[in-house]
Amino acid sequence: MNKSELFKSISNDLKNRLHLLEDKPEETIETTLKALWFTAAGFPVSAEGARKLSIPDLTDKQIKNLHQLIEIRLNNTPLAHITKRQNFMGIELLSDKRALIPRKETELLGRKALELSNRIVKSRGKINVIDVCCGSGNLGVAIAHYNTNCHVFATDISQEAVELTQDNINLLNLNQRVQVKQGDLLSVFETDEYYEKTDLIICNPPYILSSKVQKMDSEIASNEPVLAFDGGMLGIKIIQKLISEAPKYLTIDGWLIFEVGAGQGSFIAQLCERSQLYQQIESVSDDSGNTRVILAQKAKPVYSQS
Ligand SMILES: C[S@@+](CC[C@H](N)C(=O)[O-])C[C@H]1O[C@@H](n2cnc3c(N)ncnc32)[C@H](O)[C@@H]1O
């Protein structure tokens, strides 16, 4: 059987057996098989990264390896944990059990944050950015990669996530402009050195209701860290804390930008407004019309008049 016949025959088999997830739209039968094919050949690549590549010939040993990888995938192991790769905003990153697999939907936050960083750079030159709840470091490293005027401080409560972020910083050679530290929300910045020094805080927080976390698809629930999803009883525990604590670290006119769950947008925009800590609040919707990103600019200080 030549490689096209083999590809077709495996694709047909996968049509009946592969369970695809809504929140990983880049994973189709074709891109999954291509990513596994390249991984079996010794060149691991993500589904997105494999999309436009032509598959190479495989040796008999590599074909055997491919069949084994397919069985692992069919046994509910996420594709990104087999290839150890996930593409985010066009960048091939390392991905594994240590942190959430970056989702395509988070690219909306990534693109808006990048736009905002470019806007701020125009008026201020070099800027400081915090990526809090950094997971694999996808948002922070993407911003630093595309905007060379940004210095990024990344942080996550999970030591394993911090280690994966460090691996991605090393992979992209960003050690000079991206640092990562472990801590609860913004606690690692709790010193004068960081107060009012950050131009932009980016966050993709956990925002799923605790009661829904256990009901997530088993592929996700049994392979990705629960810490990445659990936003407490109402799903907004971390977001509430972020809204109240971010201004302490933001420069005058600095921005907070974060992702919210579908359906949470208007309530969370109201929380920002009611806090009176922000002067301008904007919402960004996805293609289905759901608010998925909130931008909030720190309010100007009110000085007492004598
Ligand atoms: C939804 S994931 C986002 C990961 C990554 N930024 C992304 O976009 O794929 C949320 C992350 O928040 C982290 N996290 C949860 N609670 C936290 C806290 N109190 N302080 C800091 N990080 C926290 C989790 O470990 C997880 O890595």
Ligand as a Chemical Component Dictionary entry (heavy atoms), coordinates in Angstrom:
data_LIG
# 
_chem_comp.id                   LIG 
_chem_comp.type                 NON-POLYMER 
_chem_comp.pdbx_formal_charge   0 
_chem_comp.three_letter_code    LIG 
# 
loop_
_chem_comp_atom.comp_id 
_chem_comp_atom.atom_id 
_chem_comp_atom.alt_atom_id 
_chem_comp_atom.type_symbol 
_chem_comp_atom.charge 
_chem_comp_atom.model_Cartn_x 
_chem_comp_atom.model_Cartn_y 
_chem_comp_atom.model_Cartn_z 
_chem_comp_atom.pdbx_ordinal 
LIG C1  C1  C 0  -7.707 28.385 31.903 1  
LIG S1  S1  S 1  -6.053 28.022 32.376 2  
LIG C2  C2  C 0  -5.197 29.133 31.286 3  
LIG C3  C3  C 0  -3.818 28.672 30.926 4  
LIG C4  C4  C 0  -3.186 29.472 29.792 5  
LIG N1  N1  N 0  -3.054 30.875 30.116 6  
LIG C5  C5  C 0  -3.985 29.319 28.509 7  
LIG O1  O1  O 0  -4.534 30.324 28.010 8  
LIG O2  O2  O -1 -4.068 28.199 27.980 9  
LIG C6  C6  C 0  -5.980 28.780 33.954 10 
LIG C7  C7  C 0  -4.635 28.690 34.672 11 
LIG O3  O3  O 0  -4.795 29.373 35.929 12 
LIG C8  C8  C 0  -4.011 28.729 36.902 13 
LIG N2  N2  N 0  -4.555 29.132 38.226 14 
LIG C9  C9  C 0  -5.643 28.671 38.871 15 
LIG N3  N3  N 0  -5.818 29.311 40.034 16 
LIG C10 C10 C 0  -4.805 30.218 40.129 17 
LIG C11 C11 C 0  -4.431 31.184 41.095 18 
LIG N4  N4  N 0  -5.124 31.357 42.227 19 
LIG N5  N5  N 0  -3.327 31.929 40.862 20 
LIG C12 C12 C 0  -2.594 31.760 39.732 21 
LIG N6  N6  N 0  -2.905 30.847 38.780 22 
LIG C13 C13 C 0  -3.996 30.093 38.962 23 
LIG C14 C14 C 0  -4.107 27.268 36.566 24 
LIG O4  O4  O 0  -3.033 26.550 37.116 25 
LIG C15 C15 C 0  -4.104 27.324 35.027 26 
LIG O5  O5  O 0  -2.791 27.177 34.543 27 
# 
loop_
_chem_comp_bond.comp_id 
_chem_comp_bond.atom_id_1 
_chem_comp_bond.atom_id_2 
_chem_comp_bond.value_order 
_chem_comp_bond.pdbx_ordinal 
LIG C1  S1  SING 1  
LIG S1  C2  SING 2  
LIG S1  C6  SING 3  
LIG C2  C3  SING 4  
LIG C3  C4  SING 5  
LIG C4  N1  SING 6  
LIG C4  C5  SING 7  
LIG C5  O1  DOUB 8  
LIG C5  O2  SING 9  
LIG C6  C7  SING 10 
LIG C7  O3  SING 11 
LIG C7  C15 SING 12 
LIG O3  C8  SING 13 
LIG C8  N2  SING 14 
LIG C8  C14 SING 15 
LIG N2  C9  SING 16 
LIG N2  C13 SING 17 
LIG C9  N3  DOUB 18 
LIG N3  C10 SING 19 
LIG C10 C11 SING 20 
LIG C10 C13 DOUB 21 
LIG C11 N4  SING 22 
LIG C11 N5  DOUB 23 
LIG N5  C12 SING 24 
LIG C12 N6  DOUB 25 
LIG N6  C13 SING 26 
LIG C14 O4  SING 27 
LIG C14 C15 SING 28 
LIG C15 O5  SING 29 
# 
